[in-house]
Amino acid sequence: MHITLTGNLGSGKSTICKILENDYQYEIYSTGKVQRAIAEEMGISVLEMNQLMCTDHKYDHLIDDTTAKISRENPDKAIVFDSRLAWNFVEKSFKVFLSVSLQVAAERVYNDNRGEVEKYSSVEDAKNQLKLRAQTEDVRYKDIYGLEYFNFNNYNLILDSTYCTPDALAKLLMSEANAYDAAVSAGEQPGVKILMSPKRLGVKIGELKLEQEMLYPAGIVKIRATEEDYEIVEGREIAEEAAAKGMPFVAAQLV
């Protein structure tokens, strides 16, 4: 199975990919590394690289063509594409979007050593730069491809990485991928699944019990976007049930 993995900046995509490589024998194809290498070679920051790509699309098309070629030539190989837009170019894949709160993403990238081309003076600086980069990428993808990158309907699974461990996230991702593959093989068309942390939705949680069989309860919590994150509209009792049982997620629907 091919898995295309994308998501918010600072959501932990590279870490999840390494776990899929080490524990599940997936081969990684990362375009983020390609973009950072190009930026470093040119002596500019990643943000500057993104802004340059708004007017010069040769780098986008180089990455896109290579991604599509790899997927076509390796239909039976277990590959995970760590790529912003591989979900749009890989013909058949399980499309995963890793979501993370802006605050936690900023804390992660500020404390992470990402080289000279991606440095921040403070968590607040990281937060502002991440927000600007997301806005820049959103405009660029709409301009070049006519895509709405942050539209969850583009994906099969939206997985919240804000408060769960990478190992548990990778295990859940593979479980959902296998369930999706089985459903498709049976002639079904699974809908979009959003798995969100109760804590991110404002529900106090205790110790997570990540070894239990089910990591989210039955039922759907309806949520809506706020200026920087999400909040519960309906189904708070389901989120409280998850918190009480030490479950790291609830299934959610964006309204």
Backbone bond lengths (Angstrom), bond angles and torsions (degrees), N, CA, C in turn:
res aa  C-N    CA-C-N  psi(-1)  N-CA   C-N-CA  omega(-1)  CA-C   N-CA-C  phi
1 M - - - 1.460 - - 1.521 110.27 -
2 H 1.312 116.47 137.06 1.457 120.72 171.67 1.522 108.78 -91.18
3 I 1.322 115.73 133.90 1.460 122.09 175.94 1.520 107.41 -115.90
4 T 1.319 117.39 128.42 1.463 121.43 173.05 1.522 107.88 -105.48
5 L 1.325 115.54 121.34 1.460 121.33 -173.58 1.526 109.78 -117.51
6 T 1.306 115.94 120.82 1.455 121.20 177.29 1.522 108.06 -137.95
7 G 1.329 117.97 -172.83 1.458 118.84 178.89 1.505 113.14 151.57
8 N 1.325 114.59 -174.19 1.464 121.36 179.78 1.524 111.11 -62.21
9 L 1.315 116.42 149.39 1.456 121.18 173.26 1.526 108.96 -60.71
10 G 1.325 116.35 133.27 1.456 120.62 -179.23 1.516 114.28 82.00
11 S 1.327 117.69 12.67 1.469 120.55 -177.59 1.530 112.94 -84.23
12 G 1.331 117.92 -8.85 1.464 120.32 176.72 1.519 114.87 94.92
13 K 1.313 117.04 25.82 1.465 120.86 -177.11 1.526 112.05 -59.56
14 S 1.329 116.17 -45.60 1.465 119.90 -177.68 1.526 111.54 -63.74
15 T 1.324 116.73 -38.77 1.464 120.58 178.85 1.522 110.96 -64.23
16 I 1.327 116.90 -45.33 1.465 120.76 178.80 1.527 110.22 -62.12
17 C 1.317 116.70 -40.81 1.467 120.27 179.06 1.521 111.27 -60.71
18 K 1.330 117.26 -41.92 1.462 120.23 179.45 1.521 111.43 -63.45
19 I 1.326 117.11 -36.44 1.473 120.15 177.45 1.526 110.01 -67.97
20 L 1.331 117.06 -41.42 1.464 120.00 177.60 1.531 110.43 -62.83
21 E 1.315 115.57 -34.42 1.469 119.88 178.24 1.532 111.02 -69.90
22 N 1.321 116.75 -47.94 1.467 120.80 -173.86 1.524 113.33 -77.20
23 D 1.337 117.15 -37.95 1.461 120.29 -173.10 1.529 113.78 -100.91
24 Y 1.327 117.09 -21.91 1.464 119.77 -175.36 1.534 113.29 -124.77
25 Q 1.344 116.07 9.22 1.461 123.19 173.95 1.532 113.59 59.42
26 Y 1.309 116.49 38.95 1.459 121.49 174.42 1.531 109.94 -92.03
27 E 1.311 116.19 144.05 1.448 121.54 173.44 1.531 108.47 -91.67
28 I 1.332 116.93 133.97 1.463 121.78 -176.66 1.526 110.39 -93.75
29 Y 1.334 115.22 134.09 1.464 119.93 166.60 1.513 106.69 -122.46
30 S 1.335 116.02 109.98 1.460 121.22 -175.18 1.515 110.93 -110.26
31 T 1.333 116.86 122.22 1.461 120.67 175.29 1.526 111.39 -91.00
32 G 1.329 116.24 -18.44 1.461 118.79 176.03 1.522 110.66 -61.54
33 K 1.320 116.72 -40.06 1.456 121.04 178.04 1.522 110.92 -63.17
34 V 1.324 115.93 -38.73 1.461 120.45 178.64 1.531 109.83 -62.89
35 Q 1.325 116.75 -45.32 1.466 120.74 -178.43 1.526 111.14 -64.84
36 R 1.349 117.00 -42.41 1.466 119.72 179.60 1.534 111.18 -65.34
37 A 1.356 115.89 -36.78 1.461 120.17 179.21 1.525 110.73 -65.47
38 I 1.333 116.91 -40.14 1.465 121.07 178.15 1.531 109.95 -63.90
39 A 1.354 116.21 -43.80 1.465 120.58 179.41 1.523 111.13 -62.02
40 E 1.325 116.54 -43.47 1.466 120.56 -179.46 1.526 110.77 -64.76
41 E 1.323 115.96 -41.81 1.464 120.81 179.30 1.527 111.38 -62.10
42 M 1.345 115.58 -34.56 1.464 120.31 -179.43 1.527 112.31 -85.99
43 G 1.344 116.97 -8.38 1.455 120.81 179.11 1.511 113.95 73.74
44 I 1.343 117.09 31.88 1.468 121.74 179.95 1.519 109.84 -126.97
45 S 1.352 117.33 167.50 1.457 121.77 179.11 1.523 110.42 -81.24
46 V 1.329 115.27 167.36 1.461 120.11 177.69 1.523 110.27 -63.27
47 L 1.354 116.70 -39.82 1.464 120.25 177.67 1.522 110.51 -61.41
48 E 1.333 116.54 -44.36 1.466 120.04 178.36 1.523 111.02 -63.93
49 M 1.327 115.73 -35.63 1.458 120.08 177.85 1.528 110.15 -63.47
50 N 1.334 116.38 -44.27 1.461 120.76 178.35 1.529 110.88 -60.24
51 Q 1.321 116.02 -41.46 1.466 120.04 -179.67 1.528 110.81 -67.85
52 L 1.335 116.95 -38.27 1.461 120.73 176.94 1.530 111.25 -63.04
53 M 1.323 115.68 -38.13 1.458 120.56 -177.97 1.533 112.16 -69.13
54 C 1.327 116.38 -13.29 1.464 119.73 175.60 1.527 111.08 -67.57
55 T 1.325 116.71 -26.90 1.464 119.99 -177.53 1.518 112.89 -111.85
56 D 1.334 117.09 -18.23 1.461 120.60 -179.95 1.525 108.10 -125.94
57 H 1.322 116.12 104.46 1.464 120.63 -171.59 1.526 114.20 -91.85
58 K 1.324 117.10 6.71 1.463 118.21 -176.61 1.532 111.56 -64.25
59 Y 1.344 117.43 -30.96 1.457 120.33 179.79 1.527 110.90 -71.70
60 D 1.317 116.34 -40.11 1.468 120.25 177.12 1.523 110.64 -59.32
61 H 1.319 115.96 -49.24 1.462 120.18 -175.66 1.523 111.79 -68.18
62 L 1.323 117.27 -31.65 1.456 120.89 175.82 1.528 110.51 -63.15
63 I 1.319 116.15 -46.13 1.460 121.31 178.87 1.529 110.83 -65.83
64 D 1.330 117.04 -44.24 1.468 121.68 -178.25 1.519 111.70 -61.48
65 D 1.322 116.60 -47.30 1.461 121.11 -177.61 1.521 111.71 -63.60
66 T 1.313 116.04 -39.29 1.462 120.43 179.17 1.526 110.77 -66.70
67 T 1.326 116.58 -41.86 1.467 121.25 178.69 1.519 111.36 -60.40
68 A 1.321 117.14 -49.45 1.464 121.51 -179.60 1.521 111.33 -61.70
69 K 1.323 117.02 -39.43 1.464 122.13 -179.07 1.529 110.63 -64.36
70 I 1.319 116.75 -45.16 1.463 120.58 179.98 1.526 110.99 -61.26
71 S 1.322 116.75 -43.84 1.465 120.13 -178.46 1.531 111.33 -66.29
72 R 1.322 117.23 -40.18 1.468 120.57 179.80 1.524 112.20 -66.32
73 E 1.325 116.13 -38.75 1.461 120.22 -174.70 1.528 113.14 -82.92
74 N 1.339 117.17 -10.20 1.480 120.65 -178.36 1.526 111.78 -131.71
75 P 1.339 118.07 58.75 1.468 119.69 -174.56 1.526 114.07 -66.42
76 D 1.322 117.77 -23.69 1.461 120.46 -176.26 1.522 113.18 -106.08
77 K 1.327 117.18 5.62 1.456 120.48 -179.66 1.526 109.92 -94.20
78 A 1.330 115.77 140.89 1.472 120.83 177.47 1.530 108.55 -76.57
79 I 1.318 116.47 104.54 1.465 121.62 -177.82 1.525 109.41 -125.25
80 V 1.333 115.69 138.27 1.459 120.63 170.58 1.528 106.54 -114.09
81 F 1.319 116.19 123.78 1.456 122.55 179.00 1.524 108.91 -95.32
82 D 1.327 116.02 109.34 1.460 122.21 175.98 1.521 106.07 -88.45
83 S 1.321 116.05 87.37 1.458 120.72 -167.42 1.512 110.63 -151.57
84 R 1.335 116.67 143.83 1.449 120.73 179.84 1.529 111.98 -62.33
85 L 1.342 116.65 -40.31 1.465 119.34 -171.19 1.522 114.28 -125.87
86 A 1.328 118.21 14.41 1.464 119.30 -179.57 1.527 111.48 -59.00
87 W 1.328 117.79 -30.79 1.463 121.06 179.16 1.521 111.50 -57.97
88 N 1.331 117.20 -24.87 1.459 121.48 -179.33 1.529 112.75 -88.90
89 F 1.341 117.18 -17.19 1.456 120.41 -174.64 1.527 113.89 -112.78
90 V 1.325 117.76 -25.05 1.460 120.72 176.09 1.520 107.78 -78.64
91 E 1.322 116.23 124.45 1.465 120.21 -171.13 1.527 112.94 -61.99
92 K 1.332 116.62 -45.53 1.461 120.58 -179.76 1.522 108.80 -131.66
93 S 1.332 115.42 117.23 1.463 118.65 178.90 1.522 109.56 -156.67
94 F 1.317 115.08 163.99 1.460 122.43 169.48 1.517 105.79 -91.31
95 K 1.319 116.12 114.20 1.464 122.15 -169.34 1.527 110.72 -94.61
96 V 1.326 115.24 114.43 1.464 120.91 -175.10 1.525 110.50 -117.79
97 F 1.341 115.89 131.53 1.462 122.83 174.74 1.521 107.82 -113.82
98 L 1.344 117.37 117.49 1.462 121.65 175.89 1.522 109.00 -87.17
99 S 1.316 115.62 122.32 1.455 122.07 -178.80 1.520 109.85 -106.84
100 V 1.326 116.81 145.95 1.457 121.14 177.89 1.522 107.78 -151.21
101 S 1.334 116.60 149.18 1.458 119.62 177.45 1.524 109.23 -67.08
102 L 1.325 116.79 148.51 1.459 121.74 -177.91 1.521 111.21 -61.78
103 Q 1.322 117.53 -39.88 1.461 121.35 -178.82 1.526 111.24 -61.82
104 V 1.335 116.46 -48.49 1.470 120.20 -178.89 1.522 110.60 -67.95
105 A 1.329 117.42 -38.18 1.467 120.52 177.12 1.525 110.71 -59.65
106 A 1.325 116.32 -43.67 1.465 120.86 -179.88 1.530 110.85 -63.37
107 E 1.321 116.96 -41.74 1.466 120.44 178.43 1.527 110.81 -63.03
108 R 1.321 116.09 -38.95 1.464 120.04 -179.51 1.521 111.72 -65.30
109 V 1.324 116.76 -51.27 1.464 118.84 -174.80 1.534 111.26 -70.79
110 Y 1.329 117.71 -29.91 1.463 120.31 177.81 1.527 110.48 -65.19
111 N 1.332 116.66 -38.99 1.460 121.69 -177.65 1.525 113.51 -88.15
112 D 1.317 116.69 -3.19 1.461 121.95 -178.24 1.522 109.39 -98.34
113 N 1.324 116.01 139.48 1.468 120.10 177.95 1.524 109.28 -85.60
114 R 1.318 116.87 103.56 1.457 121.95 -176.84 1.531 112.74 -111.52
115 G 1.315 116.39 16.14 1.456 119.44 175.74 1.521 112.80 86.51
116 E 1.323 114.77 177.61 1.454 121.59 -175.18 1.532 113.21 -67.64
117 V 1.353 117.36 -25.29 1.461 119.78 -175.48 1.528 112.44 -82.95
118 E 1.340 117.29 -5.81 1.460 119.43 -178.97 1.533 109.21 -142.65
119 K 1.348 115.50 77.42 1.455 121.49 -177.71 1.522 109.75 -120.99
120 Y 1.355 115.41 150.49 1.462 121.43 -177.24 1.523 108.95 -133.73
121 S 1.337 116.43 144.30 1.459 120.87 -178.54 1.526 112.61 -83.68
122 S 1.338 116.76 -20.67 1.461 121.44 -179.03 1.526 108.53 -164.09
123 V 1.326 115.92 171.71 1.466 120.24 176.74 1.527 109.75 -63.31
124 E 1.342 115.85 -39.16 1.460 119.45 179.96 1.526 111.09 -65.91
125 D 1.324 116.97 -37.27 1.468 121.16 175.86 1.526 109.97 -64.31
126 A 1.325 116.17 -42.93 1.464 120.14 177.64 1.527 110.94 -61.66
127 K 1.316 115.77 -41.57 1.465 121.18 179.49 1.527 110.74 -60.94
128 N 1.321 116.74 -45.82 1.461 121.10 -179.69 1.524 111.65 -65.85
129 Q 1.342 115.87 -41.47 1.463 119.20 180.00 1.531 111.74 -68.09
130 L 1.333 116.97 -39.44 1.464 120.04 178.12 1.523 110.98 -63.11
131 K 1.324 115.51 -41.59 1.465 119.75 179.13 1.530 110.60 -63.31
132 L 1.341 116.38 -43.68 1.456 120.88 179.75 1.525 111.49 -66.34
133 R 1.330 116.77 -40.76 1.469 119.93 178.40 1.520 111.06 -63.09
134 A 1.338 116.91 -40.81 1.462 120.37 179.00 1.524 110.58 -63.28
135 Q 1.326 116.14 -42.82 1.466 120.03 178.67 1.525 111.12 -64.12
136 T 1.339 116.48 -40.66 1.458 121.29 179.63 1.523 110.91 -63.86
137 E 1.332 116.15 -45.11 1.458 120.13 179.96 1.523 111.13 -65.43
138 D 1.319 116.76 -39.93 1.458 120.25 -179.97 1.527 110.85 -60.08
139 V 1.327 116.59 -45.30 1.466 121.29 178.67 1.521 110.53 -63.79
140 R 1.335 115.82 -43.23 1.466 120.23 -177.12 1.529 111.40 -64.31
141 Y 1.335 117.41 -43.09 1.459 120.25 -178.70 1.531 111.79 -67.34
142 K 1.333 115.82 -35.11 1.464 118.95 176.19 1.523 110.59 -67.65
143 D 1.328 115.73 -39.12 1.460 120.82 -178.19 1.525 111.87 -68.83
144 I 1.320 117.07 -45.60 1.462 121.16 -174.60 1.523 112.33 -80.42
145 Y 1.349 116.32 -43.92 1.461 120.45 -170.39 1.525 114.77 -115.58
146 G 1.327 116.85 -12.21 1.459 118.99 -174.18 1.515 112.29 71.60
147 L 1.341 116.81 28.27 1.465 121.78 -176.60 1.519 111.28 -104.42
148 E 1.333 115.58 146.89 1.464 121.44 171.09 1.524 107.13 -103.90
149 Y 1.319 115.10 93.31 1.464 121.56 -172.02 1.527 112.50 -58.08
150 F 1.332 117.57 -38.02 1.460 120.70 -175.16 1.529 113.53 -91.39
151 N 1.319 117.46 10.72 1.457 121.92 174.89 1.533 108.56 -80.95
152 F 1.328 116.75 112.06 1.461 121.25 -176.09 1.527 113.06 -60.87
153 N 1.312 118.13 -21.14 1.465 121.10 -179.75 1.528 113.17 -66.55
154 N 1.329 116.99 -11.05 1.461 120.39 177.17 1.525 112.60 -75.78
155 Y 1.326 117.07 -12.34 1.459 120.56 -167.96 1.525 111.91 -120.65
156 N 1.334 114.88 162.84 1.462 120.82 175.61 1.521 111.82 -89.25
157 L 1.342 116.39 -34.45 1.462 120.98 -177.90 1.522 109.81 -139.19
158 I 1.332 115.52 127.81 1.471 121.60 170.21 1.521 105.75 -108.36
159 L 1.322 116.08 117.44 1.455 121.72 -172.83 1.529 109.38 -119.90
160 D 1.323 115.90 120.91 1.460 122.56 -177.47 1.529 109.81 -80.02
161 S 1.337 116.04 118.95 1.466 120.18 -178.28 1.527 112.98 -102.09
162 T 1.327 118.09 10.80 1.466 121.40 -171.59 1.525 113.03 -62.31
163 Y 1.325 117.91 -44.95 1.462 120.17 -171.29 1.521 114.91 -124.70
164 C 1.314 119.30 0.27 1.459 121.86 -177.16 1.529 110.04 -100.49
165 T 1.325 116.74 151.76 1.462 120.34 -179.48 1.529 110.57 -71.37
166 P 1.325 118.00 149.91 1.466 120.92 178.77 1.522 113.70 -57.58
167 D 1.338 117.56 -39.50 1.474 120.13 -179.69 1.524 111.12 -62.78
168 A 1.333 116.68 -43.15 1.469 120.28 179.30 1.525 110.49 -67.88
169 L 1.328 117.18 -37.30 1.462 121.03 177.93 1.525 110.71 -63.11
170 A 1.327 116.44 -45.04 1.462 120.40 -179.73 1.529 110.96 -63.79
171 K 1.326 116.55 -41.48 1.468 120.82 179.22 1.528 110.64 -63.02
172 L 1.332 116.56 -44.50 1.462 120.70 179.19 1.527 110.77 -66.71
173 L 1.320 116.60 -40.50 1.465 120.45 178.08 1.523 110.76 -57.37
174 M 1.327 116.85 -46.31 1.471 120.43 -179.22 1.521 111.17 -66.96
175 S 1.324 117.68 -37.14 1.457 120.87 177.29 1.521 110.96 -62.71
176 E 1.339 116.14 -44.17 1.466 120.60 179.21 1.531 110.82 -68.80
177 A 1.338 117.12 -35.62 1.469 120.78 178.17 1.524 110.49 -64.05
178 N 1.334 117.28 -43.43 1.460 121.09 179.67 1.528 111.24 -66.49
179 A 1.330 117.12 -38.66 1.465 120.78 177.87 1.530 110.40 -65.66
180 Y 1.316 116.07 -40.45 1.466 120.78 177.67 1.523 110.59 -63.41
181 D 1.326 116.92 -45.37 1.465 121.66 -179.34 1.529 110.77 -61.73
182 A 1.322 116.83 -41.47 1.465 120.90 178.76 1.519 110.99 -64.56
183 A 1.323 116.66 -40.37 1.464 120.55 179.88 1.523 111.15 -65.76
184 V 1.330 116.30 -43.43 1.471 120.50 179.00 1.523 110.24 -64.12
185 S 1.329 117.14 -41.34 1.465 121.27 178.98 1.523 111.69 -63.35
186 A 1.332 116.55 -26.84 1.467 121.57 179.00 1.527 111.85 -87.24
187 G 1.322 116.51 5.04 1.459 120.60 177.84 1.508 114.63 87.51
188 E 1.328 117.83 10.68 1.458 121.38 179.97 1.530 110.46 -90.24
189 Q 1.309 116.10 163.94 1.464 122.78 176.00 1.530 108.72 -124.15
190 P 1.322 117.20 87.78 1.474 120.03 -177.03 1.523 111.27 -62.50
191 G 1.327 115.58 144.85 1.454 120.59 176.97 1.511 111.60 -83.55
192 V 1.316 116.54 -177.76 1.460 122.28 178.12 1.524 109.51 -72.20
193 K 1.334 116.87 134.08 1.463 120.57 177.10 1.527 108.34 -114.74
194 I 1.334 116.01 127.01 1.455 122.65 177.19 1.526 108.12 -112.07
195 L 1.325 116.94 121.49 1.456 122.13 177.44 1.527 108.36 -114.95
196 M 1.324 116.29 113.53 1.466 122.73 -171.76 1.528 110.37 -121.67
197 S 1.307 116.72 144.66 1.461 121.66 177.97 1.523 111.10 -70.92
198 P 1.339 118.71 132.71 1.473 120.75 174.48 1.530 111.96 -58.05
199 K 1.343 116.47 -36.44 1.463 120.76 -179.38 1.515 110.99 -63.01
200 R 1.315 116.58 -39.63 1.464 120.57 178.73 1.523 111.00 -65.57
201 L 1.333 116.19 -24.21 1.461 121.29 -179.96 1.522 112.18 -93.74
202 G 1.332 116.30 10.69 1.456 120.16 174.46 1.508 115.91 90.97
203 V 1.335 117.54 14.70 1.462 121.56 178.84 1.526 109.07 -103.08
204 K 1.320 116.53 126.27 1.454 120.86 -179.07 1.523 109.93 -68.44
205 I 1.337 116.12 132.47 1.467 120.14 -179.58 1.519 109.57 -122.95
206 G 1.325 115.22 156.62 1.454 121.10 175.57 1.519 109.46 -101.30
207 E 1.330 115.62 -140.83 1.466 120.58 -179.83 1.529 110.25 -73.47
208 L 1.314 116.23 131.24 1.459 120.73 178.32 1.522 110.64 -78.72
209 K 1.312 116.21 140.00 1.467 122.22 177.95 1.523 107.87 -110.48
210 L 1.342 114.95 89.10 1.456 121.00 -169.62 1.521 113.57 -83.48
211 E 1.328 117.96 -6.27 1.464 120.13 -179.52 1.523 112.93 -92.36
212 Q 1.338 117.47 -6.17 1.464 118.66 -179.33 1.522 110.66 -70.86
213 E 1.332 115.21 157.25 1.459 120.82 -173.34 1.523 111.92 -64.01
214 M 1.327 116.91 -45.32 1.461 120.89 179.46 1.529 110.02 -103.44
215 L 1.323 116.23 129.01 1.459 120.72 -178.67 1.521 112.54 -101.94
216 Y 1.330 117.30 3.97 1.469 121.81 173.36 1.528 108.49 -153.44
217 P 1.335 118.43 146.08 1.459 121.26 -176.85 1.526 111.53 -80.62
218 A 1.328 115.34 171.03 1.463 120.64 174.32 1.526 109.02 -69.63
219 G 1.314 115.63 155.64 1.452 120.17 178.57 1.516 112.19 102.60
220 I 1.315 115.63 160.23 1.452 122.56 -176.74 1.527 109.98 -119.01
221 V 1.321 116.18 129.49 1.456 122.05 174.69 1.527 107.92 -95.94
222 K 1.311 116.92 124.05 1.460 120.17 178.04 1.525 109.12 -85.67
223 I 1.339 115.94 129.86 1.458 121.29 -176.68 1.531 110.17 -129.34
224 R 1.325 115.37 162.32 1.462 119.71 174.47 1.522 108.79 -137.50
225 A 1.334 114.76 156.13 1.460 120.67 179.70 1.523 110.32 -76.72
226 T 1.329 116.49 139.90 1.453 122.89 171.11 1.533 107.03 -107.41
227 E 1.318 116.84 -170.05 1.466 119.45 -177.72 1.519 111.76 -60.64
228 E 1.344 117.52 -37.13 1.463 120.19 -177.65 1.516 113.85 -124.39
229 D 1.345 118.95 -10.81 1.463 119.01 -176.30 1.523 110.65 -155.59
230 Y 1.347 117.18 -142.74 1.460 122.44 -177.57 1.520 110.39 -133.18
231 E 1.336 115.86 157.16 1.453 121.55 176.88 1.519 109.36 -141.50
232 I 1.324 116.08 158.79 1.466 121.79 -178.41 1.518 110.48 -79.24
233 V 1.326 114.96 133.96 1.465 121.97 173.65 1.522 109.66 -101.66
234 E 1.327 115.84 -41.32 1.464 121.31 -177.30 1.523 109.11 -152.93
235 G 1.334 116.80 140.76 1.458 121.05 177.20 1.516 114.46 98.53
236 R 1.325 116.60 26.70 1.461 119.63 179.98 1.536 111.12 -59.32
237 E 1.328 116.91 -32.02 1.466 120.01 -179.81 1.527 111.55 -61.96
238 I 1.334 117.37 -30.34 1.470 120.97 178.21 1.524 109.56 -70.35
239 A 1.331 116.63 -41.87 1.460 120.79 177.70 1.527 110.83 -64.84
240 E 1.336 117.10 -37.40 1.463 120.83 178.01 1.520 111.22 -69.29
241 E 1.341 117.10 -34.18 1.466 121.05 175.15 1.520 110.48 -63.06
242 A 1.347 116.06 -44.37 1.464 120.57 178.89 1.527 110.32 -60.65
243 A 1.335 116.74 -44.26 1.461 121.21 -179.83 1.520 111.11 -62.76
244 A 1.319 116.22 -41.43 1.470 120.57 -179.42 1.525 111.93 -65.14
245 K 1.313 117.64 -32.03 1.468 122.37 -177.97 1.530 112.63 -92.64
246 G 1.331 117.14 1.39 1.457 120.31 179.87 1.510 113.17 74.15
247 M 1.344 117.30 22.16 1.460 121.27 178.69 1.525 109.37 -83.69
248 P 1.329 118.38 136.38 1.466 119.98 -175.80 1.517 115.30 -81.75
249 F 1.361 117.04 -8.36 1.468 118.87 -174.67 1.525 112.49 -139.90
250 V 1.327 112.93 164.11 1.460 122.02 163.55 1.530 107.17 -131.44
251 A 1.326 116.21 149.84 1.461 119.51 172.20 1.518 107.29 -77.72
252 A 1.322 116.54 133.76 1.457 120.38 -172.86 1.527 111.62 -128.99
253 Q 1.319 114.52 157.99 1.461 122.17 174.67 1.523 108.49 -129.32
254 L 1.314 116.66 128.24 1.455 121.34 -178.98 1.513 109.70 -83.97
255 V 1.340 116.84 126.27 1.476 120.64 -178.69 1.529 109.61 -121.86
